[in-house]
């Protein structure tokens, strides 16, 4: 074993769970849009008119945070 055995391979390291983070953010946005639509049309209760937009905002914030983390290799 050489001196560089403890070093990571050269190139940009890929953070684990990057795809899962992105999928969860998009899922929150899409789920929030569906909940808002169904709450507005009367299929579900009016609480979904509040919970739906909250999910959309949460998904957008998560997407921005996950992109920020990816740029820093976290």
Backbone as CSV, one residue per row, in Angstrom:
resi,resn,N_x,N_y,N_z,CA_x,CA_y,CA_z,C_x,C_y,C_z
1,UNK,0.837,-1.173,0.000,0.000,0.000,0.000,0.881,1.235,0.000
2,UNK,0.502,2.216,-0.798,1.285,3.435,-0.893,0.826,4.490,0.098
3,UNK,1.466,5.626,-0.013,1.124,6.724,0.882,-0.255,7.313,0.585
4,UNK,-0.717,7.166,-0.639,-1.998,7.758,-1.004,-3.165,6.777,-0.876
5,UNK,-3.013,5.738,-0.087,-4.076,4.745,0.074,-5.294,5.321,0.790
6,UNK,-5.095,6.313,1.647,-6.214,6.880,2.386,-6.920,8.008,1.637
7,UNK,-6.378,8.440,0.531,-6.985,9.522,-0.239,-8.131,9.003,-1.092
8,UNK,-9.160,9.835,-1.275,-10.225,9.424,-2.201,-9.719,9.507,-3.633
9,UNK,-10.322,8.789,-4.551,-9.884,8.862,-5.947,-10.063,10.273,-6.488
10,UNK,-9.246,10.608,-7.469,-9.303,11.947,-8.041,-10.607,12.150,-8.801
11,UNK,-10.967,13.384,-8.960,-12.225,13.728,-9.598,-13.190,14.245,-8.549
12,UNK,-14.337,14.623,-9.002,-15.345,15.163,-8.085,-16.047,14.022,-7.355
13,UNK,-16.029,14.010,-6.024,-16.723,12.949,-5.296,-18.234,13.141,-5.391
14,UNK,-18.931,12.054,-5.519,-20.389,12.116,-5.623,-20.992,11.816,-4.256
15,UNK,-21.823,12.719,-3.795,-22.463,12.549,-2.498,-23.514,11.442,-2.593
16,UNK,-23.631,10.615,-1.564,-24.653,9.567,-1.597,-26.055,10.169,-1.443
17,UNK,-27.044,9.498,-1.924,-28.450,9.862,-1.789,-28.819,11.143,-2.537
18,UNK,-28.035,11.548,-3.513,-28.358,12.761,-4.251,-29.669,12.591,-5.010
19,UNK,-29.863,11.464,-5.635,-31.099,11.239,-6.391,-32.297,11.178,-5.449
20,UNK,-32.132,10.549,-4.317,-33.232,10.466,-3.347,-33.635,11.821,-2.810
21,UNK,-32.667,12.683,-2.608,-32.976,14.030,-2.130,-33.770,14.802,-3.169
22,UNK,-33.359,14.713,-4.414,-34.048,15.436,-5.477,-35.454,14.884,-5.680
23,UNK,-35.593,13.569,-5.656,-36.902,12.956,-5.844,-37.848,13.337,-4.717
24,UNK,-37.348,13.392,-3.475,-38.220,13.760,-2.359,-38.678,15.207,-2.465
25,UNK,-37.802,16.094,-2.933,-38.196,17.496,-3.101,-39.263,17.630,-4.184
26,UNK,-39.060,16.972,-5.313,-40.065,17.021,-6.381,-41.362,16.361,-5.935
27,UNK,-41.271,15.297,-5.161,-42.473,14.633,-4.650,-43.290,15.540,-3.754
28,UNK,-42.608,16.330,-2.919,-43.324,17.272,-2.059,-44.025,18.343,-2.893
29,UNK,-43.366,18.834,-3.929,-43.975,19.862,-4.775,-45.197,19.296,-5.506
30,UNK,-45.042,18.133,-6.107,-46.151,17.537,-6.865,-47.290,17.146,-5.931
31,UNK,-46.962,16.561,-4.788,-47.997,16.212,-3.812,-48.729,17.433,-3.289
32,UNK,-47.996,18.517,-3.072,-48.630,19.751,-2.622,-49.561,20.339,-3.667
33,UNK,-49.141,20.271,-4.926,-50.006,20.773,-6.000,-51.280,19.948,-6.123
34,UNK,-51.155,18.642,-6.003,-52.332,17.765,-6.077,-53.253,18.014,-4.893
35,UNK,-52.677,18.144,-3.689,-53.497,18.390,-2.501,-54.211,19.736,-2.597
36,UNK,-53.519,20.751,-3.112,-54.136,22.067,-3.266,-55.279,22.015,-4.277
37,UNK,-55.055,21.349,-5.377,-56.101,21.239,-6.402,-57.312,20.498,-5.859
38,UNK,-57.079,19.381,-5.194,-58.206,18.597,-4.671,-58.915,19.322,-3.545
39,UNK,-58.164,20.108,-2.753,-58.807,20.898,-1.710,-59.630,22.036,-2.292
40,UNK,-59.153,22.617,-3.384,-59.869,23.726,-4.009,-61.134,23.264,-4.726
41,UNK,-61.121,22.060,-5.265,-62.299,21.567,-5.984,-63.324,20.937,-5.051
42,UNK,-62.985,20.750,-3.794,-63.935,20.210,-2.835,-63.856,18.708,-2.657
43,UNK,-62.924,18.049,-3.339,-62.780,16.606,-3.163,-62.293,16.264,-1.760
44,UNK,-61.444,17.098,-1.216,-60.916,16.893,0.133,-61.308,18.088,0.989
45,UNK,-61.033,18.011,2.265,-61.401,19.095,3.166,-60.599,20.367,2.918
46,UNK,-61.058,21.462,3.506,-60.382,22.742,3.302,-58.990,22.806,3.932
47,UNK,-58.668,21.873,4.807,-57.328,21.873,5.404,-56.250,21.645,4.343
48,UNK,-56.622,21.020,3.240,-55.664,20.776,2.166,-55.334,22.059,1.396
49,UNK,-56.183,23.085,1.523,-55.856,24.375,0.925,-54.717,25.051,1.679
50,UNK,-54.502,24.658,2.917,-53.371,25.180,3.695,-52.181,24.231,3.582
51,UNK,-52.430,22.957,3.728,-51.349,21.963,3.712,-50.693,21.804,2.357
52,UNK,-51.452,21.969,1.286,-50.898,21.832,-0.059,-49.830,22.871,-0.373
53,UNK,-50.140,24.154,-0.212,-49.102,25.162,-0.455,-47.910,25.054,0.488
54,UNK,-48.158,24.595,1.706,-47.042,24.389,2.640,-46.101,23.319,2.087
55,UNK,-46.654,22.245,1.550,-45.822,21.203,0.939,-45.059,21.723,-0.268
56,UNK,-45.694,22.562,-1.061,-45.026,23.126,-2.240,-43.838,23.977,-1.803
57,UNK,-44.053,24.854,-0.826,-42.962,25.708,-0.340,-41.858,24.862,0.278
58,UNK,-42.230,23.857,1.043,-41.244,22.969,1.651,-40.414,22.255,0.583
59,UNK,-41.060,21.804,-0.479,-40.342,21.136,-1.562,-39.390,22.057,-2.295
60,UNK,-39.814,23.300,-2.530,-38.945,24.255,-3.216,-37.745,24.600,-2.349
61,UNK,-37.974,24.828,-1.064,-36.863,25.128,-0.145,-35.914,23.935,-0.065
62,UNK,-36.468,22.731,0.022,-35.622,21.541,0.074,-34.795,21.400,-1.198
63,UNK,-35.395,21.675,-2.342,-34.667,21.583,-3.602,-33.501,22.556,-3.632
64,UNK,-33.729,23.796,-3.182,-32.662,24.800,-3.151,-31.566,24.396,-2.177
65,UNK,-31.948,23.905,-1.013,-30.957,23.482,-0.013,-30.156,22.284,-0.521
66,UNK,-30.825,21.336,-1.161,-30.112,20.157,-1.664,-29.148,20.530,-2.778
67,UNK,-29.511,21.497,-3.620,-28.574,21.960,-4.662,-27.369,22.641,-4.024
68,UNK,-27.616,23.431,-2.984,-26.535,24.099,-2.256,-25.600,23.060,-1.632
69,UNK,-26.185,21.997,-1.040,-25.371,20.949,-0.430,-24.564,20.203,-1.484
70,UNK,-25.145,19.974,-2.654,-24.439,19.243,-3.707,-23.237,20.022,-4.217
71,UNK,-23.376,21.352,-4.301,-22.244,22.159,-4.757,-21.082,22.117,-3.776
72,UNK,-21.382,21.913,-2.530,-20.327,21.864,-1.516,-19.886,20.433,-1.190
73,UNK,-20.478,19.464,-1.854,-20.065,18.081,-1.661,-20.587,17.448,-0.393
74,UNK,-21.690,17.965,0.131,-22.272,17.408,1.354,-23.294,16.365,1.056
